[in-house]
Amino acid sequence: MRISRKMEHVHHALKLGQSGRQGLSDIKLVHNCLPEASTDTIALTTRIGDLTMSSPIFINAMTGGAEETETINRSLATVAREKKLAMAVGSQMSAIKNKEVVSSYQVVRQVNPNGIIIANLGSEALPDQAKRAVDMIEANALQIHLNVMQELIMPEGDRSFTGMLKRIETIVQQVSVPVIVKEVGFGIMRENARQLSEIGVHILDVGGTGGTNFAAIENARRQAPLDWLNDWGCTTSVALLEALSIYPRGSIIASGGITNALEAIKALTLGASGVGMAGAFLKVIQSEGIDALMGFIDELHEGLILIMTALGVRSVDQLWQRPVVISGETAAWCTTRGID
Ligand code: FNR
């Protein structure tokens, strides 16, 4: 049998890896040699819109929709439960259209009955489908992903993108859980952030370049690759600053190429309230298994606590008060675009 598209995405994501050019090397934290802090007073809890999470780090949307992906989702959900991380599932449209694959998503709720689980659909979804996706996994929130460039490069992808904003607006009005609009790795810019804010979207996940690259993944699936599109989009650092020029603190998630505690802290210090990680978690769970991923998450949390202690902050929102120095391409971008 032909390998499913969902598994092709997993294989290509692992094979291509993450470039690490998410722009966070342009962000320098300002050292504090008199921090008045100790490791046992640091709280990692965070609030993003109406969601309260025990860690700013969460497992971002990846998979579901094919038999093999049920195993991956079961493993990720086990880690999410043990480490008390929120977790998003991959796009549920396949399960809306085909009941046979529903279990590959529902496994996440079965394994983790009390955790924060986030449903996921694309912007082609109708309000009724959004409600069904939320109900399917008793989700605490719903992600709507934006992935126009991925669809256009995907041989079998969508070619028409009209009415996206209107459909998202209706979904926001009709579903009973917070809606997070996210990019899959090309970034959300200020103009679009303003449009999304105006239709009542309270949480954005800026999903910039520098991590899993869906232009490269779809090109790897094409007979005639459009490799000249592999650098499309804006870095996570730029997307974060663009979105924060429209949205208040407490409403922005950083994702795209975040792989360690220092990168996560830089994103949080810039003003994010949460940090989504996908490719880095997929790599560990697929190559080394559940225990290794749990160890990696412990390392991430220990790293966050270490850096927060060094900076003299006790909570994520106190990180927002810390100064940062922005240089390189991120600074040049902000100057050109008039972003403070
Ligand atoms: C994804 N991502 C994703 N996002 C989404 O909203 N719906 C989806 O179905 C998927 N599917 C998916 C499959 C695989 C294998 C990967 C690795 C990723 C995108 C993901 O949530 C995230 O936005 C990007 O991967 C960028 O973050 P990282 O991977 O650089 O941390």
Boltz pocket constraint, residues with backbone or C-beta under 6 A from the ligand:
constraints:
  - pocket:
      binder: B
      contacts: [[A, 6], [A, 9], [A, 10], [A, 13], [A, 18], [A, 60], [A, 61], [A, 62], [A, 63], [A, 89], [A, 90], [A, 91], [A, 120], [A, 121], [A, 143], [A, 144], [A, 145], [A, 182], [A, 183], [A, 184], [A, 185], [A, 207], [A, 208], [A, 210], [A, 211], [A, 212], [A, 255], [A, 256], [A, 257], [A, 258], [A, 276], [A, 277], [A, 278], [A, 279], [A, 280], [A, 282]]
      max_distance: 6.0
